[in-house]
């Protein structure tokens, strides 16, 4: 069992920055790849970024490349999403997710099915 808890969301003006955190407990966090997804009202939950358990590999959606950075601190069981140059279209509920330990998540890092545990989400609102 894995528990994931996101924090750091809020209201920010366009061009601003936020850093989201996802604290994990339960299964050995350090051996799980982690991902961030987001869901805007009326839309599907979309991939944002993911990171391998040793931080060797990272993946990003084209829409956030160059603006968002995913990182992790295994000693703190926490994964982060630094979001810069935010745009109104970044407004969504952001979810973190954990991939099964030892899985081949890297074959489809943007696929929701590659992750088996999800947090409750944190709202990010970017005003124009």
Chimera marker file (.cmm) of the C-alpha trace (Angstrom):
<marker_set name="trace">
<marker id="1" x="0.000" y="0.000" z="0.000" r="1" g="1" b="0" radius="0.5"/>
<marker id="2" x="1.196" y="3.488" z="-0.863" r="1" g="1" b="0" radius="0.5"/>
<marker id="3" x="-0.140" y="6.803" z="0.337" r="1" g="1" b="0" radius="0.5"/>
<marker id="4" x="0.571" y="9.916" z="-1.710" r="1" g="1" b="0" radius="0.5"/>
<marker id="5" x="-0.179" y="13.449" z="-0.606" r="1" g="1" b="0" radius="0.5"/>
<marker id="6" x="0.219" y="16.495" z="-2.837" r="1" g="1" b="0" radius="0.5"/>
<marker id="7" x="0.714" y="20.049" z="-1.626" r="1" g="1" b="0" radius="0.5"/>
<marker id="8" x="1.831" y="23.411" z="-2.934" r="1" g="1" b="0" radius="0.5"/>
<marker id="9" x="-1.027" y="24.273" z="-5.231" r="1" g="1" b="0" radius="0.5"/>
<marker id="10" x="-2.696" y="27.647" z="-5.245" r="1" g="1" b="0" radius="0.5"/>
<marker id="11" x="-3.583" y="30.744" z="-7.240" r="1" g="1" b="0" radius="0.5"/>
<marker id="12" x="-0.838" y="32.470" z="-9.206" r="1" g="1" b="0" radius="0.5"/>
<marker id="13" x="-0.695" y="35.057" z="-11.954" r="1" g="1" b="0" radius="0.5"/>
<marker id="14" x="0.439" y="34.164" z="-15.445" r="1" g="1" b="0" radius="0.5"/>
<marker id="15" x="4.220" y="34.158" z="-15.629" r="1" g="1" b="0" radius="0.5"/>
<marker id="16" x="4.538" y="33.159" z="-11.996" r="1" g="1" b="0" radius="0.5"/>
<marker id="17" x="5.901" y="30.018" z="-10.375" r="1" g="1" b="0" radius="0.5"/>
<marker id="18" x="4.778" y="27.289" z="-8.017" r="1" g="1" b="0" radius="0.5"/>
<marker id="19" x="6.449" y="24.213" z="-6.598" r="1" g="1" b="0" radius="0.5"/>
<marker id="20" x="4.311" y="21.178" z="-5.963" r="1" g="1" b="0" radius="0.5"/>
<marker id="21" x="5.354" y="18.462" z="-3.537" r="1" g="1" b="0" radius="0.5"/>
<marker id="22" x="4.195" y="14.892" z="-3.215" r="1" g="1" b="0" radius="0.5"/>
<marker id="23" x="4.993" y="13.066" z="0.003" r="1" g="1" b="0" radius="0.5"/>
<marker id="24" x="4.908" y="9.282" z="-0.149" r="1" g="1" b="0" radius="0.5"/>
<marker id="25" x="4.615" y="6.629" z="2.504" r="1" g="1" b="0" radius="0.5"/>
<marker id="26" x="4.178" y="2.881" z="2.504" r="1" g="1" b="0" radius="0.5"/>
<marker id="27" x="5.925" y="0.904" z="-0.237" r="1" g="1" b="0" radius="0.5"/>
<marker id="28" x="9.621" y="1.608" z="-0.729" r="1" g="1" b="0" radius="0.5"/>
<marker id="29" x="9.374" y="4.988" z="-2.379" r="1" g="1" b="0" radius="0.5"/>
<marker id="30" x="12.982" y="5.072" z="-3.459" r="1" g="1" b="0" radius="0.5"/>
<marker id="31" x="12.459" y="2.134" z="-5.832" r="1" g="1" b="0" radius="0.5"/>
<marker id="32" x="9.352" y="3.551" z="-7.557" r="1" g="1" b="0" radius="0.5"/>
<marker id="33" x="9.250" y="5.769" z="-10.599" r="1" g="1" b="0" radius="0.5"/>
<marker id="34" x="6.985" y="8.744" z="-9.997" r="1" g="1" b="0" radius="0.5"/>
<marker id="35" x="4.854" y="10.870" z="-12.237" r="1" g="1" b="0" radius="0.5"/>
<marker id="36" x="2.757" y="14.023" z="-12.295" r="1" g="1" b="0" radius="0.5"/>
<marker id="37" x="-0.492" y="14.300" z="-14.200" r="1" g="1" b="0" radius="0.5"/>
<marker id="38" x="-3.095" y="17.032" z="-14.421" r="1" g="1" b="0" radius="0.5"/>
<marker id="39" x="-6.782" y="17.255" z="-15.116" r="1" g="1" b="0" radius="0.5"/>
<marker id="40" x="-8.624" y="20.377" z="-16.192" r="1" g="1" b="0" radius="0.5"/>
<marker id="41" x="-12.413" y="20.626" z="-15.837" r="1" g="1" b="0" radius="0.5"/>
<marker id="42" x="-14.170" y="18.530" z="-18.449" r="1" g="1" b="0" radius="0.5"/>
<marker id="43" x="-10.937" y="17.052" z="-19.750" r="1" g="1" b="0" radius="0.5"/>
<marker id="44" x="-9.033" y="13.827" z="-19.335" r="1" g="1" b="0" radius="0.5"/>
<marker id="45" x="-6.167" y="13.402" z="-16.924" r="1" g="1" b="0" radius="0.5"/>
<marker id="46" x="-3.027" y="14.193" z="-18.906" r="1" g="1" b="0" radius="0.5"/>
<marker id="47" x="0.619" y="13.373" z="-18.395" r="1" g="1" b="0" radius="0.5"/>
<marker id="48" x="2.898" y="16.172" z="-17.217" r="1" g="1" b="0" radius="0.5"/>
<marker id="49" x="6.226" y="14.649" z="-16.181" r="1" g="1" b="0" radius="0.5"/>
<marker id="50" x="7.822" y="11.542" z="-14.723" r="1" g="1" b="0" radius="0.5"/>
<marker id="51" x="11.106" y="10.535" z="-13.145" r="1" g="1" b="0" radius="0.5"/>
<marker id="52" x="12.894" y="7.245" z="-12.606" r="1" g="1" b="0" radius="0.5"/>
<marker id="53" x="13.659" y="6.060" z="-9.101" r="1" g="1" b="0" radius="0.5"/>
<marker id="54" x="17.312" y="7.094" z="-9.283" r="1" g="1" b="0" radius="0.5"/>
<marker id="55" x="16.482" y="10.340" z="-11.116" r="1" g="1" b="0" radius="0.5"/>
<marker id="56" x="18.476" y="9.166" z="-14.125" r="1" g="1" b="0" radius="0.5"/>
<marker id="57" x="15.574" y="9.502" z="-16.553" r="1" g="1" b="0" radius="0.5"/>
<marker id="58" x="12.949" y="12.213" z="-16.802" r="1" g="1" b="0" radius="0.5"/>
<marker id="59" x="10.117" y="12.673" z="-19.275" r="1" g="1" b="0" radius="0.5"/>
<marker id="60" x="7.973" y="15.701" z="-19.996" r="1" g="1" b="0" radius="0.5"/>
<marker id="61" x="4.875" y="16.547" z="-21.957" r="1" g="1" b="0" radius="0.5"/>
<marker id="62" x="5.661" y="18.855" z="-24.863" r="1" g="1" b="0" radius="0.5"/>
<marker id="63" x="3.399" y="21.515" z="-23.382" r="1" g="1" b="0" radius="0.5"/>
<marker id="64" x="5.575" y="21.905" z="-20.277" r="1" g="1" b="0" radius="0.5"/>
<marker id="65" x="9.089" y="21.268" z="-21.603" r="1" g="1" b="0" radius="0.5"/>
<marker id="66" x="11.435" y="24.074" z="-20.658" r="1" g="1" b="0" radius="0.5"/>
<marker id="67" x="9.022" y="25.422" z="-18.031" r="1" g="1" b="0" radius="0.5"/>
<marker id="68" x="8.496" y="22.556" z="-15.573" r="1" g="1" b="0" radius="0.5"/>
<marker id="69" x="11.102" y="20.455" z="-13.777" r="1" g="1" b="0" radius="0.5"/>
<marker id="70" x="10.476" y="17.200" z="-11.943" r="1" g="1" b="0" radius="0.5"/>
<marker id="71" x="12.831" y="16.095" z="-9.186" r="1" g="1" b="0" radius="0.5"/>
<marker id="72" x="12.843" y="13.834" z="-6.150" r="1" g="1" b="0" radius="0.5"/>
<marker id="73" x="14.486" y="13.432" z="-2.781" r="1" g="1" b="0" radius="0.5"/>
<marker id="74" x="14.441" y="9.771" z="-1.825" r="1" g="1" b="0" radius="0.5"/>
<marker id="75" x="15.704" y="10.543" z="1.667" r="1" g="1" b="0" radius="0.5"/>
<marker id="76" x="12.545" y="12.604" z="2.208" r="1" g="1" b="0" radius="0.5"/>
<marker id="77" x="10.221" y="10.298" z="0.239" r="1" g="1" b="0" radius="0.5"/>
<marker id="78" x="9.151" y="13.320" z="-1.772" r="1" g="1" b="0" radius="0.5"/>
<marker id="79" x="8.841" y="14.179" z="-5.443" r="1" g="1" b="0" radius="0.5"/>
<marker id="80" x="8.603" y="17.765" z="-6.653" r="1" g="1" b="0" radius="0.5"/>
<marker id="81" x="7.299" y="19.632" z="-9.658" r="1" g="1" b="0" radius="0.5"/>
<marker id="82" x="8.782" y="23.085" z="-10.137" r="1" g="1" b="0" radius="0.5"/>
<marker id="83" x="6.522" y="25.070" z="-12.431" r="1" g="1" b="0" radius="0.5"/>
<marker id="84" x="7.796" y="28.305" z="-13.963" r="1" g="1" b="0" radius="0.5"/>
<marker id="85" x="6.361" y="30.693" z="-16.546" r="1" g="1" b="0" radius="0.5"/>
<marker id="86" x="2.891" y="29.462" z="-15.734" r="1" g="1" b="0" radius="0.5"/>
<marker id="87" x="0.107" y="30.015" z="-18.241" r="1" g="1" b="0" radius="0.5"/>
<marker id="88" x="-3.688" y="30.068" z="-17.784" r="1" g="1" b="0" radius="0.5"/>
<marker id="89" x="-3.853" y="26.774" z="-19.693" r="1" g="1" b="0" radius="0.5"/>
<marker id="90" x="-1.826" y="25.159" z="-16.903" r="1" g="1" b="0" radius="0.5"/>
<marker id="91" x="-4.867" y="25.516" z="-14.634" r="1" g="1" b="0" radius="0.5"/>
<marker id="92" x="-5.852" y="22.048" z="-13.432" r="1" g="1" b="0" radius="0.5"/>
<marker id="93" x="-5.837" y="19.646" z="-10.528" r="1" g="1" b="0" radius="0.5"/>
<marker id="94" x="-2.370" y="18.134" z="-10.344" r="1" g="1" b="0" radius="0.5"/>
<marker id="95" x="-1.917" y="14.528" z="-9.245" r="1" g="1" b="0" radius="0.5"/>
<marker id="96" x="1.179" y="12.580" z="-8.383" r="1" g="1" b="0" radius="0.5"/>
<marker id="97" x="1.383" y="8.884" z="-9.115" r="1" g="1" b="0" radius="0.5"/>
<marker id="98" x="3.669" y="5.980" z="-8.269" r="1" g="1" b="0" radius="0.5"/>
<marker id="99" x="4.652" y="3.202" z="-10.651" r="1" g="1" b="0" radius="0.5"/>
<marker id="100" x="4.933" y="-0.387" z="-9.452" r="1" g="1" b="0" radius="0.5"/>
<marker id="101" x="8.389" y="-1.255" z="-8.165" r="1" g="1" b="0" radius="0.5"/>
<marker id="102" x="10.471" y="-2.906" z="-10.856" r="1" g="1" b="0" radius="0.5"/>
<marker id="103" x="7.903" y="-2.220" z="-13.581" r="1" g="1" b="0" radius="0.5"/>
<marker id="104" x="8.640" y="-1.272" z="-17.177" r="1" g="1" b="0" radius="0.5"/>
<marker id="105" x="6.916" y="2.105" z="-16.714" r="1" g="1" b="0" radius="0.5"/>
<marker id="106" x="9.622" y="3.753" z="-18.860" r="1" g="1" b="0" radius="0.5"/>
<marker id="107" x="8.184" y="2.057" z="-21.942" r="1" g="1" b="0" radius="0.5"/>
<marker id="108" x="5.081" y="4.210" z="-21.618" r="1" g="1" b="0" radius="0.5"/>
<marker id="109" x="5.857" y="6.918" z="-19.064" r="1" g="1" b="0" radius="0.5"/>
<marker id="110" x="2.934" y="9.072" z="-20.173" r="1" g="1" b="0" radius="0.5"/>
<marker id="111" x="0.358" y="6.295" z="-19.849" r="1" g="1" b="0" radius="0.5"/>
<marker id="112" x="-1.842" y="6.449" z="-16.746" r="1" g="1" b="0" radius="0.5"/>
<marker id="113" x="-1.899" y="2.650" z="-16.723" r="1" g="1" b="0" radius="0.5"/>
<marker id="114" x="1.844" y="2.621" z="-15.958" r="1" g="1" b="0" radius="0.5"/>
<marker id="115" x="1.075" y="3.888" z="-12.419" r="1" g="1" b="0" radius="0.5"/>
<marker id="116" x="-0.788" y="2.040" z="-9.711" r="1" g="1" b="0" radius="0.5"/>
<marker id="117" x="-1.175" y="4.575" z="-6.901" r="1" g="1" b="0" radius="0.5"/>
<marker id="118" x="-2.492" y="8.125" z="-7.052" r="1" g="1" b="0" radius="0.5"/>
<marker id="119" x="-2.754" y="11.055" z="-4.716" r="1" g="1" b="0" radius="0.5"/>
<marker id="120" x="-5.861" y="13.145" z="-4.116" r="1" g="1" b="0" radius="0.5"/>
<marker id="121" x="-4.604" y="16.089" z="-6.141" r="1" g="1" b="0" radius="0.5"/>
<marker id="122" x="-3.858" y="19.747" z="-5.559" r="1" g="1" b="0" radius="0.5"/>
<marker id="123" x="-5.512" y="22.620" z="-7.407" r="1" g="1" b="0" radius="0.5"/>
<marker id="124" x="-3.388" y="24.996" z="-9.468" r="1" g="1" b="0" radius="0.5"/>
<marker id="125" x="-5.097" y="28.087" z="-10.855" r="1" g="1" b="0" radius="0.5"/>
<marker id="126" x="-3.270" y="30.514" z="-13.131" r="1" g="1" b="0" radius="0.5"/>
<marker id="127" x="-4.953" y="33.846" z="-13.720" r="1" g="1" b="0" radius="0.5"/>
<marker id="128" x="-4.394" y="35.917" z="-16.836" r="1" g="1" b="0" radius="0.5"/>
<link id1="1" id2="2" r="1" g="1" b="0" radius="0.2"/>
<link id1="2" id2="3" r="1" g="1" b="0" radius="0.2"/>
<link id1="3" id2="4" r="1" g="1" b="0" radius="0.2"/>
<link id1="4" id2="5" r="1" g="1" b="0" radius="0.2"/>
<link id1="5" id2="6" r="1" g="1" b="0" radius="0.2"/>
<link id1="6" id2="7" r="1" g="1" b="0" radius="0.2"/>
<link id1="7" id2="8" r="1" g="1" b="0" radius="0.2"/>
<link id1="8" id2="9" r="1" g="1" b="0" radius="0.2"/>
<link id1="9" id2="10" r="1" g="1" b="0" radius="0.2"/>
<link id1="10" id2="11" r="1" g="1" b="0" radius="0.2"/>
<link id1="11" id2="12" r="1" g="1" b="0" radius="0.2"/>
<link id1="12" id2="13" r="1" g="1" b="0" radius="0.2"/>
<link id1="13" id2="14" r="1" g="1" b="0" radius="0.2"/>
<link id1="14" id2="15" r="1" g="1" b="0" radius="0.2"/>
<link id1="15" id2="16" r="1" g="1" b="0" radius="0.2"/>
<link id1="16" id2="17" r="1" g="1" b="0" radius="0.2"/>
<link id1="17" id2="18" r="1" g="1" b="0" radius="0.2"/>
<link id1="18" id2="19" r="1" g="1" b="0" radius="0.2"/>
<link id1="19" id2="20" r="1" g="1" b="0" radius="0.2"/>
<link id1="20" id2="21" r="1" g="1" b="0" radius="0.2"/>
<link id1="21" id2="22" r="1" g="1" b="0" radius="0.2"/>
<link id1="22" id2="23" r="1" g="1" b="0" radius="0.2"/>
<link id1="23" id2="24" r="1" g="1" b="0" radius="0.2"/>
<link id1="24" id2="25" r="1" g="1" b="0" radius="0.2"/>
<link id1="25" id2="26" r="1" g="1" b="0" radius="0.2"/>
<link id1="26" id2="27" r="1" g="1" b="0" radius="0.2"/>
<link id1="27" id2="28" r="1" g="1" b="0" radius="0.2"/>
<link id1="28" id2="29" r="1" g="1" b="0" radius="0.2"/>
<link id1="29" id2="30" r="1" g="1" b="0" radius="0.2"/>
<link id1="30" id2="31" r="1" g="1" b="0" radius="0.2"/>
<link id1="31" id2="32" r="1" g="1" b="0" radius="0.2"/>
<link id1="32" id2="33" r="1" g="1" b="0" radius="0.2"/>
<link id1="33" id2="34" r="1" g="1" b="0" radius="0.2"/>
<link id1="34" id2="35" r="1" g="1" b="0" radius="0.2"/>
<link id1="35" id2="36" r="1" g="1" b="0" radius="0.2"/>
<link id1="36" id2="37" r="1" g="1" b="0" radius="0.2"/>
<link id1="37" id2="38" r="1" g="1" b="0" radius="0.2"/>
<link id1="38" id2="39" r="1" g="1" b="0" radius="0.2"/>
<link id1="39" id2="40" r="1" g="1" b="0" radius="0.2"/>
<link id1="40" id2="41" r="1" g="1" b="0" radius="0.2"/>
<link id1="41" id2="42" r="1" g="1" b="0" radius="0.2"/>
<link id1="42" id2="43" r="1" g="1" b="0" radius="0.2"/>
<link id1="43" id2="44" r="1" g="1" b="0" radius="0.2"/>
<link id1="44" id2="45" r="1" g="1" b="0" radius="0.2"/>
<link id1="45" id2="46" r="1" g="1" b="0" radius="0.2"/>
<link id1="46" id2="47" r="1" g="1" b="0" radius="0.2"/>
<link id1="47" id2="48" r="1" g="1" b="0" radius="0.2"/>
<link id1="48" id2="49" r="1" g="1" b="0" radius="0.2"/>
<link id1="49" id2="50" r="1" g="1" b="0" radius="0.2"/>
<link id1="50" id2="51" r="1" g="1" b="0" radius="0.2"/>
<link id1="51" id2="52" r="1" g="1" b="0" radius="0.2"/>
<link id1="52" id2="53" r="1" g="1" b="0" radius="0.2"/>
<link id1="53" id2="54" r="1" g="1" b="0" radius="0.2"/>
<link id1="54" id2="55" r="1" g="1" b="0" radius="0.2"/>
<link id1="55" id2="56" r="1" g="1" b="0" radius="0.2"/>
<link id1="56" id2="57" r="1" g="1" b="0" radius="0.2"/>
<link id1="57" id2="58" r="1" g="1" b="0" radius="0.2"/>
<link id1="58" id2="59" r="1" g="1" b="0" radius="0.2"/>
<link id1="59" id2="60" r="1" g="1" b="0" radius="0.2"/>
<link id1="60" id2="61" r="1" g="1" b="0" radius="0.2"/>
<link id1="61" id2="62" r="1" g="1" b="0" radius="0.2"/>
<link id1="62" id2="63" r="1" g="1" b="0" radius="0.2"/>
<link id1="63" id2="64" r="1" g="1" b="0" radius="0.2"/>
<link id1="64" id2="65" r="1" g="1" b="0" radius="0.2"/>
<link id1="65" id2="66" r="1" g="1" b="0" radius="0.2"/>
<link id1="66" id2="67" r="1" g="1" b="0" radius="0.2"/>
<link id1="67" id2="68" r="1" g="1" b="0" radius="0.2"/>
<link id1="68" id2="69" r="1" g="1" b="0" radius="0.2"/>
<link id1="69" id2="70" r="1" g="1" b="0" radius="0.2"/>
<link id1="70" id2="71" r="1" g="1" b="0" radius="0.2"/>
<link id1="71" id2="72" r="1" g="1" b="0" radius="0.2"/>
<link id1="72" id2="73" r="1" g="1" b="0" radius="0.2"/>
<link id1="73" id2="74" r="1" g="1" b="0" radius="0.2"/>
<link id1="74" id2="75" r="1" g="1" b="0" radius="0.2"/>
<link id1="75" id2="76" r="1" g="1" b="0" radius="0.2"/>
<link id1="76" id2="77" r="1" g="1" b="0" radius="0.2"/>
<link id1="77" id2="78" r="1" g="1" b="0" radius="0.2"/>
<link id1="78" id2="79" r="1" g="1" b="0" radius="0.2"/>
<link id1="79" id2="80" r="1" g="1" b="0" radius="0.2"/>
<link id1="80" id2="81" r="1" g="1" b="0" radius="0.2"/>
<link id1="81" id2="82" r="1" g="1" b="0" radius="0.2"/>
<link id1="82" id2="83" r="1" g="1" b="0" radius="0.2"/>
<link id1="83" id2="84" r="1" g="1" b="0" radius="0.2"/>
<link id1="84" id2="85" r="1" g="1" b="0" radius="0.2"/>
<link id1="85" id2="86" r="1" g="1" b="0" radius="0.2"/>
<link id1="86" id2="87" r="1" g="1" b="0" radius="0.2"/>
<link id1="87" id2="88" r="1" g="1" b="0" radius="0.2"/>
<link id1="88" id2="89" r="1" g="1" b="0" radius="0.2"/>
<link id1="89" id2="90" r="1" g="1" b="0" radius="0.2"/>
<link id1="90" id2="91" r="1" g="1" b="0" radius="0.2"/>
<link id1="91" id2="92" r="1" g="1" b="0" radius="0.2"/>
<link id1="92" id2="93" r="1" g="1" b="0" radius="0.2"/>
<link id1="93" id2="94" r="1" g="1" b="0" radius="0.2"/>
<link id1="94" id2="95" r="1" g="1" b="0" radius="0.2"/>
<link id1="95" id2="96" r="1" g="1" b="0" radius="0.2"/>
<link id1="96" id2="97" r="1" g="1" b="0" radius="0.2"/>
<link id1="97" id2="98" r="1" g="1" b="0" radius="0.2"/>
<link id1="98" id2="99" r="1" g="1" b="0" radius="0.2"/>
<link id1="99" id2="100" r="1" g="1" b="0" radius="0.2"/>
<link id1="100" id2="101" r="1" g="1" b="0" radius="0.2"/>
<link id1="101" id2="102" r="1" g="1" b="0" radius="0.2"/>
<link id1="102" id2="103" r="1" g="1" b="0" radius="0.2"/>
<link id1="103" id2="104" r="1" g="1" b="0" radius="0.2"/>
<link id1="104" id2="105" r="1" g="1" b="0" radius="0.2"/>
<link id1="105" id2="106" r="1" g="1" b="0" radius="0.2"/>
<link id1="106" id2="107" r="1" g="1" b="0" radius="0.2"/>
<link id1="107" id2="108" r="1" g="1" b="0" radius="0.2"/>
<link id1="108" id2="109" r="1" g="1" b="0" radius="0.2"/>
<link id1="109" id2="110" r="1" g="1" b="0" radius="0.2"/>
<link id1="110" id2="111" r="1" g="1" b="0" radius="0.2"/>
<link id1="111" id2="112" r="1" g="1" b="0" radius="0.2"/>
<link id1="112" id2="113" r="1" g="1" b="0" radius="0.2"/>
<link id1="113" id2="114" r="1" g="1" b="0" radius="0.2"/>
<link id1="114" id2="115" r="1" g="1" b="0" radius="0.2"/>
<link id1="115" id2="116" r="1" g="1" b="0" radius="0.2"/>
<link id1="116" id2="117" r="1" g="1" b="0" radius="0.2"/>
<link id1="117" id2="118" r="1" g="1" b="0" radius="0.2"/>
<link id1="118" id2="119" r="1" g="1" b="0" radius="0.2"/>
<link id1="119" id2="120" r="1" g="1" b="0" radius="0.2"/>
<link id1="120" id2="121" r="1" g="1" b="0" radius="0.2"/>
<link id1="121" id2="122" r="1" g="1" b="0" radius="0.2"/>
<link id1="122" id2="123" r="1" g="1" b="0" radius="0.2"/>
<link id1="123" id2="124" r="1" g="1" b="0" radius="0.2"/>
<link id1="124" id2="125" r="1" g="1" b="0" radius="0.2"/>
<link id1="125" id2="126" r="1" g="1" b="0" radius="0.2"/>
<link id1="126" id2="127" r="1" g="1" b="0" radius="0.2"/>
<link id1="127" id2="128" r="1" g="1" b="0" radius="0.2"/>
</marker_set>
